[in-house]
Amino acid sequence: MKPWAIVSFWCVLTACATTSRFTTREELERVLSSPRPAKLFRDATVDVERWELAGPFPERVGDAPHGTGDAWSRLFVERAQRKGARPVEPLACVARETARFIAAKGGYPGSLLKDFIVARCGNAAPKVALRSLAGDVPDEVSDDDLFARWKADVGKMSEELEPGQLAGFALVREGGKAAAVVASITPRGAVEPLSIFPSERHTVVVRGTAPVGAASVYGYANQGQTKSARCVDSKLPLPAFELTCEVNAADAHAWIDVSSAEKDRLLSSGFVRLLVWPAGAPSNTFERPVYGTPGGELSPAGVLAQVNAVRAQAGMAPLELSAAQSADNHELAPFFFDALFRDDAQQQDRIALGVIAGWRVESEITGGTFVSEWVDVPDLSLLVAHHLESAGARAALLDPEHRVLAVGLYREEGFVGSLLSVYAKATPPTWPDSTEALLLQLDEARKKQGKPEAQWIRLPSELEKRLAEAVAKQESDDEEALGHFMSEAMEVTKRPVHGWRIHVSKLNEVDWPETLLKKEQLEVLGVVTVQRAKGSPWADYLILVVELLAGGDEA
């Protein structure tokens, strides 16, 4: 009987990215050839390292009716409801704390302080819009006189609200100054009320309704200064969702971020941001978080150094900087922020998918992601802190499997926008050590099925090594390599064979075919290499396995 060959293709879905998912270099060039956006950032802010909030603050996240205890609040509630907005107390708290800051400092609070105020006031929304009116108001001006002077302007601010928005208002007089603030959000999804204190099991259960059109929901919770843990999804049918997020019991506070992605969109956006207090003692004092060593030059090299300092603290390998991809990110950053502020989802996706592809990264990569932030002070430590306070961004930057960083910085007056991308770097396998380690994994998987170890056969010609090099150099594709491997195996052993091509992005996460796991006696030849298909930005690991069959075996 002549030997025969049977070929199967096995693919881990998360590693089967095709070039159709990415923006091509040509498409990115068209973005860059369009007119460069003009001024993007507005609303000057005042950055402080420390600020004491006034309170009072709730111990639960959730909406409560807006107070109407004075003429200002009654005016606001009446005008807001007339516009179809819903006045709520957590946003009145945001307005009050913001107005106090404006009266004292003459500008809006910086982004980190603003986030702290929003969350401390019991809001779950990550984005709050602010409108304000401020000016000198001597002590001799009575409250009634001020109401008469500012009533029309406050009424106008209130009437700028849109139907369906949640909003709050406050006016504060301090030190001869007065500030009136309207804080508002446009709800994306909803969160059920929850305590700001984690359970005895050190978990926070976040339940709610995902934004309209959401196809997936996921969350991360910060733990300490160097870890971000993915929340456990209960897999409820969308739009309902339930995430269980574990926090560190020793942490004074912890941020939890929840994001959603729409169908047919790879990119996700945050719709929930929570501040919880694992140690049980909520604070009214904001202190700017510090990561790594304060100071340093606001440059790609400076960002790399600060992120690597935090990675070292966590015992992680350092990232290396991709100079060419950083140059791309730098050029694309203003176009991305322009699309973000215009809410142009298509342009955001186009740019982000080009950045994630990592077309200019100097080494082979097996995956990538990106994060973006902006700060209102050109300060390196502040920018890095902003990224690492975000549980989702921290998960990307401090992922131990990510090894390459690209940094694009966009500066405009006092503002700095960042477009950071991180990538998993392909580690070239070595023959025969890498294959031996991989087949030991196969033996472990077979052991769980109650099967004995597989017998590893090697070709005397060391064809395996030559095949690995040819695939890595794109001189041969996976189908050609497997065909050659099977042919020589049959020629040498005079036995029929069954061949497998297995593609994975991580060598420690191989989903082995059932045949290889459950067959009682297994003789195999194998080799692993790195493969990047022509036209694709990402490589993956290609595992070729040839199973030797007995003459009467069937596949």
Secondary structure, DSSP 4 states (H G I P E B T S, - for coil): ----EEEEEEE-GGG---GGGS--HHHHHHHHHSPPP-----S-EE--SEEE------SEES--BPP--SHHHHHHHHHHHHTT-EEBHHHHHHHHHHHHHHHHHSSEEPHHHHHHHHHHTT---S--EEEEEEEE--TTS-HHHHHHHHHHHHHHHHHT--TT-EEEEEEEEETTEEEEEEEEE---SEE--EESS--TTSEEEEEEEPPTTEEEEEEEEEETTTEEEEPEE--PPTTEEEEEEE--TT-S-EEEEEEEEETT----EEEEEEEE-TTS---SEEE----SSS---SSHHHHHHHHHHHHHHTTPPPPEE-HHHHHHHHHHHHHHHHHHHTT-HHHHHHHHHHHHHTTT-SS-EEEEEEEEEEESS--HHHHHHHHHHSHHHHHHHT-TTEEEEEEEEEEETTEEEEEEEEEEEP----TTHHHHHHHHHHHHHHHHTT-PPPEE---TT-HHHHHHHHHHTTSS-HHHHHHHHHHHHHHHH-S-EEEEEEEES-TT-----HHHHH-SS-EEEEEEEEE--TT-S--EEEEEEEEE--TT---
